[in-house]
Amino acid sequence: MTPQSLLTEPSRVDEPRAAQEYSDVLSQVAAEGKPLIVRRNGADLAAVVPLEYPELLREVATRQAVEQRAAQIDWDRVPQTQRPGPGLGKGMITFIGPDFDAPLDCMKEYTE
């Protein structure tokens, strides 16, 4: 799918009357990567779109939802956290097993 295919007006076709005509419409959309509008009695009825389009729509909707949530946050009130300095875990490790530095079973083939 190209950005140009997203910006161009979709082509229109009359509603297929036979199974082969439906197949031709699907094949055209898949091959060209462009949507087609299907018309019935001259009025737009439905759109046939490439598989990439629904995924793109989900991405756009997700991005919009995230942007809406971000706009609701008062960023001046969010605390600015800093990375903890070295040594903050000192004294927190109270037990180390006797086999702490023993080779792991899954690594034996590499250490033998």
TORKOL-4160 file (C-alpha; in steps of 0.2 Angstrom, whole numbers, padded with zeros to 4 digits, m for minus):
112
<pt num="1" X="0000" Y="0000" Z="0000"/>
<pt num="2" X="0007" Y="0017" Z="m0005"/>
<pt num="3" X="0003" Y="0034" Z="0003"/>
<pt num="4" X="m0004" Y="0039" Z="m0014"/>
<pt num="5" X="m0017" Y="0025" Z="m0014"/>
<pt num="6" X="m0023" Y="0032" Z="0003"/>
<pt num="7" X="m0025" Y="0049" Z="m0004"/>
<pt num="8" X="m0034" Y="0045" Z="m0021"/>
<pt num="9" X="m0052" Y="0044" Z="m0023"/>
<pt num="10" X="m0057" Y="0025" Z="m0024"/>
<pt num="11" X="m0063" Y="0019" Z="m0041"/>
<pt num="12" X="m0081" Y="0013" Z="m0043"/>
<pt num="13" X="m0089" Y="m0002" Z="m0051"/>
<pt num="14" X="m0106" Y="m0008" Z="m0053"/>
<pt num="15" X="m0112" Y="m0022" Z="m0041"/>
<pt num="16" X="m0106" Y="m0038" Z="m0048"/>
<pt num="17" X="m0120" Y="m0049" Z="m0055"/>
<pt num="18" X="m0111" Y="m0066" Z="m0055"/>
<pt num="19" X="m0099" Y="m0075" Z="m0044"/>
<pt num="20" X="m0085" Y="m0073" Z="m0057"/>
<pt num="21" X="m0088" Y="m0054" Z="m0057"/>
<pt num="22" X="m0086" Y="m0054" Z="m0037"/>
<pt num="23" X="m0070" Y="m0063" Z="m0039"/>
<pt num="24" X="m0063" Y="m0051" Z="m0052"/>
<pt num="25" X="m0067" Y="m0036" Z="m0040"/>
<pt num="26" X="m0058" Y="m0045" Z="m0026"/>
<pt num="27" X="m0043" Y="m0049" Z="m0037"/>
<pt num="28" X="m0042" Y="m0031" Z="m0043"/>
<pt num="29" X="m0042" Y="m0024" Z="m0025"/>
<pt num="30" X="m0029" Y="m0037" Z="m0020"/>
<pt num="31" X="m0018" Y="m0034" Z="m0035"/>
<pt num="32" X="m0018" Y="m0015" Z="m0035"/>
<pt num="33" X="m0019" Y="m0012" Z="m0016"/>
<pt num="34" X="m0033" Y="0001" Z="m0019"/>
<pt num="35" X="m0051" Y="0001" Z="m0013"/>
<pt num="36" X="m0066" Y="0000" Z="m0024"/>
<pt num="37" X="m0083" Y="0007" Z="m0021"/>
<pt num="38" X="m0097" Y="m0005" Z="m0026"/>
<pt num="39" X="m0112" Y="0004" Z="m0033"/>
<pt num="40" X="m0130" Y="m0003" Z="m0034"/>
<pt num="41" X="m0142" Y="0007" Z="m0046"/>
<pt num="42" X="m0129" Y="0021" Z="m0047"/>
<pt num="43" X="m0128" Y="0024" Z="m0028"/>
<pt num="44" X="m0113" Y="0019" Z="m0017"/>
<pt num="45" X="m0116" Y="0003" Z="m0008"/>
<pt num="46" X="m0100" Y="m0004" Z="0000"/>
<pt num="47" X="m0081" Y="m0003" Z="m0001"/>
<pt num="48" X="m0069" Y="m0017" Z="m0004"/>
<pt num="49" X="m0053" Y="m0013" Z="0004"/>
<pt num="50" X="m0036" Y="m0021" Z="0004"/>
<pt num="51" X="m0031" Y="m0031" Z="0020"/>
<pt num="52" X="m0019" Y="m0018" Z="0025"/>
<pt num="53" X="m0033" Y="m0005" Z="0028"/>
<pt num="54" X="m0041" Y="m0012" Z="0044"/>
<pt num="55" X="m0024" Y="m0013" Z="0052"/>
<pt num="56" X="m0020" Y="0005" Z="0047"/>
<pt num="57" X="m0037" Y="0010" Z="0054"/>
<pt num="58" X="m0033" Y="0002" Z="0070"/>
<pt num="59" X="m0016" Y="0010" Z="0071"/>
<pt num="60" X="m0024" Y="0027" Z="0068"/>
<pt num="61" X="m0038" Y="0025" Z="0081"/>
<pt num="62" X="m0025" Y="0019" Z="0094"/>
<pt num="63" X="m0014" Y="0034" Z="0091"/>
<pt num="64" X="m0029" Y="0046" Z="0092"/>
<pt num="65" X="m0034" Y="0038" Z="0109"/>
<pt num="66" X="m0017" Y="0039" Z="0116"/>
<pt num="67" X="m0016" Y="0058" Z="0110"/>
<pt num="68" X="m0033" Y="0061" Z="0119"/>
<pt num="69" X="m0027" Y="0053" Z="0135"/>
<pt num="70" X="m0010" Y="0063" Z="0134"/>
<pt num="71" X="m0020" Y="0079" Z="0132"/>
<pt num="72" X="m0029" Y="0076" Z="0148"/>
<pt num="73" X="m0014" Y="0074" Z="0158"/>
<pt num="74" X="m0008" Y="0090" Z="0168"/>
<pt num="75" X="0011" Y="0087" Z="0164"/>
<pt num="76" X="0016" Y="0101" Z="0176"/>
<pt num="77" X="0009" Y="0091" Z="0190"/>
<pt num="78" X="0018" Y="0075" Z="0185"/>
<pt num="79" X="0033" Y="0072" Z="0196"/>
<pt num="80" X="0050" Y="0072" Z="0188"/>
<pt num="81" X="0058" Y="0056" Z="0193"/>
<pt num="82" X="0076" Y="0053" Z="0192"/>
<pt num="83" X="0086" Y="0037" Z="0190"/>
<pt num="84" X="0091" Y="0031" Z="0208"/>
<pt num="85" X="0109" Y="0033" Z="0212"/>
<pt num="86" X="0121" Y="0019" Z="0214"/>
<pt num="87" X="0121" Y="0010" Z="0231"/>
<pt num="88" X="0103" Y="0011" Z="0235"/>
<pt num="89" X="0101" Y="m0008" Z="0235"/>
<pt num="90" X="0115" Y="m0010" Z="0248"/>
<pt num="91" X="0111" Y="m0021" Z="0262"/>
<pt num="92" X="0095" Y="m0027" Z="0254"/>
<pt num="93" X="0101" Y="m0044" Z="0248"/>
<pt num="94" X="0101" Y="m0054" Z="0263"/>
<pt num="95" X="0103" Y="m0072" Z="0256"/>
<pt num="96" X="0113" Y="m0079" Z="0242"/>
<pt num="97" X="0111" Y="m0098" Z="0238"/>
<pt num="98" X="0126" Y="m0109" Z="0240"/>
<pt num="99" X="0125" Y="m0113" Z="0221"/>
<pt num="100" X="0123" Y="m0095" Z="0215"/>
<pt num="101" X="0139" Y="m0095" Z="0204"/>
<pt num="102" X="0137" Y="m0113" Z="0199"/>
<pt num="103" X="0134" Y="m0116" Z="0180"/>
<pt num="104" X="0116" Y="m0117" Z="0174"/>
<pt num="105" X="0110" Y="m0134" Z="0168"/>
<pt num="106" X="0105" Y="m0127" Z="0151"/>
<pt num="107" X="0123" Y="m0120" Z="0149"/>
<pt num="108" X="0133" Y="m0136" Z="0153"/>
<pt num="109" X="0135" Y="m0140" Z="0134"/>
<pt num="110" X="0144" Y="m0123" Z="0132"/>
<pt num="111" X="0155" Y="m0125" Z="0148"/>
<pt num="112" X="0162" Y="m0143" Z="0145"/>
